[in-house]
Amino acid sequence: MATLVRVVAGILLIAHGAVHALYLAPAPDDPKYPFTFESSWLPGPARRPVAIALIAATVIAFILLALAVWGVPGLTGAWPVLTIVASALSLALLITFWHTWLVFGVAIDLGLIAIAFIRPGWTDQIPT
């Protein structure tokens, strides 16, 4: 059962990271679409390069976190640090290109950071 939970958790972590790549998808005609570079406090020319760097770093960090949760040697003991780094990168991206719909992503990131700091008993099942 613990293996199944780790597999599902890893898949969900990769999915959360992959959602950030929606910023790179062509925006539909819907003006409410949340994944756009337009709503940012950054100057226009800086938006795309900063966003691409944050997107790439976030996706990679969440993939590494999933691998840590799955027990890949060399990463397993680093899951709390990877969690904080991946979530911080995600938060930086979401806050820099804010839309109210992104509050769910912020909640997920804050929850993951809390888990990394508090380390509830069920996290003992993550190999170290």
C-alpha positions, 0 to 999 in steps of 0.5 A, spaced: 500 500 500 505 504 501 508 503 494 501 505 491 501 511 495 508 513 493 507 512 486 500 516 486 503 522 490 509 522 485 504 522 479 500 528 482 507 532 483 509 531 476 502 533 474 502 539 478 509 541 475 507 540 468 501 544 469 506 550 469 507 549 462 500 551 460 503 558 460 507 556 454 500 553 450 497 558 446 492 562 450 484 561 447 480 567 446 477 567 453 479 573 456 479 569 463 484 564 461 489 564 467 496 562 464 498 568 460 504 573 460 500 579 460 498 580 467 505 581 470 508 587 474 515 585 470 516 590 464 514 587 457 521 585 454 523 581 461 516 577 462 517 571 457 525 570 459 523 570 466 517 566 465 520 560 461 526 560 466 521 559 472 517 554 468 523 550 466 526 550 473 519 548 476 517 543 472 524 540 473 524 541 480 517 537 481 520 531 477 526 531 481 521 531 487 517 525 484 523 521 483 525 522 490 518 520 493 519 514 488 525 512 492 531 514 487 537 513 490 541 520 491 534 524 491 530 520 497 533 524 503 533 531 499 525 530 499 524 536 504 529 541 500 526 539 493 519 540 496 521 547 498 525 549 492 519 546 487 514 550 491 518 556 492 519 556 484 512 555 483 510 560 487 514 565 484 511 564 477 504 564 480 505 570 483 509 574 478 504 572 473 498 572 477 491 571 476 485 569 481 484 562 479 491 561 480 490 561 488 489 553 488 496 552 485 498 557 491 494 553 496 497 546 493 504 549 494 503 552 501 501 545 503 507 542 500 511 547 504 508 545 510 509 538 509 516 539 508 517 543 515 512 539 519 514 532 516 507 529 519 508 521 521 506 519 514 512 522 511 516 517 514 514 512 509 518 516 504 525 512 503 531 516 506 
